[in-house]
Amino acid sequence: MPAGPRQLLEGRFEQISAELEALFVESRELARREFAEQLNQAVRRLRLARDADELCATLSDAAGRYAAGALLFRIEDGVARNARIDVPLSGAPALAAATEMSDPLVALPTAAELSAPLVEMLGHDDSARAHLFPVTVEDKALALVYAWGPVQSAAIELLTQTAAAMWHAFRAPEPEPAPAPAQELVNIEAAPAGPDAQAAAQPKTSGAWADLSAADQQLHLRAQRFARVLVAEIRLKHAEAVQSGRTRRDLYSALRQPIESARQAFHEQFFSCPSMVDYLDLELTRTLAHEDPALLGHSYPGPLV
């Protein structure tokens, strides 16, 4: 083949390759924006729910968009209840374990783990996995999202945490059956290491948990849930920046805008309470920094005051 036509073809091939790469990058970015917008809409719908029933219906619908399929179970009197089936937790060890945990659980969809009636109803094959996401309010699982197939775990986890925070608002304040010291309240999530960080995690008042009013106790619990939702949103929406910040040991510089927005929201919502603790700082350290405060970076301003 003469040099001229060959060079023309090579040039055309390079042009087509560049165009395809540009289309790929554009479509990937578009998919990311659509994913983020869909997730934002789902979170907004959860926040607009008027009661627990509407919240559960919204969560079930939203979770199904991030998996091949999803069921929502209400946990009542030791039974996981769904409109299609009721599963006693005593006969479903995986479901029982998930209701006792605050983190998602992945299990094999076998009769021994999930109960024979549930496995038979769903008809999973041997390669399937059961993804279980508890909706935990005040350390008690009130619902459970069961998802299967290709599951976008981070998205469903954020939805369940948002639902938990909203569900808490629907519940009437109840007296604490066994008051704990204030330090135990702070350490529901692991606190940062080091004497300075531990001192910062202490409540501003020296009284114990029992000395707080019922309203302040409820406010502390809501603040913990709120912090979890804020940090889960950061982790999901800014996954690449989170990874980059960890690698450079400077999460704050990589995530300055979302972290500052979260700090402002947390401060406005909860720091009218004199005994409030910066649960957002504890959650940033636990979830984003993997219990290593140094990963937040030297420019991180530290706990709110």
Secondary structure, DSSP 8 states (H G I E B T S, - for coil): --HHHHHHHHHHHHHHHHHHHHHHHHHHHHHHHHHHHHHHHHHHHHHH--SHHHHHHHHHHHHHTTSSEEEEEEEETTEEE-SS-EEEGGG-HHHHHHHT-SS-EEE---HHHH-HHHHHHHT--TT--EEEEEEEETTEEEEEEEEESS--HHHHHHHHHHHHHHHHHHS-----SS---HHHHHTTS---SSHHHHHHHS-SS-S-GGGS-HHHHHHHHHHHHHHHHHHHHHHHHTHHHHHHHHHHT-HHHHTHHHHHHHHHHHHHHHTTSTT---HHHHHIIIIISTT-GGGG-TT---S--
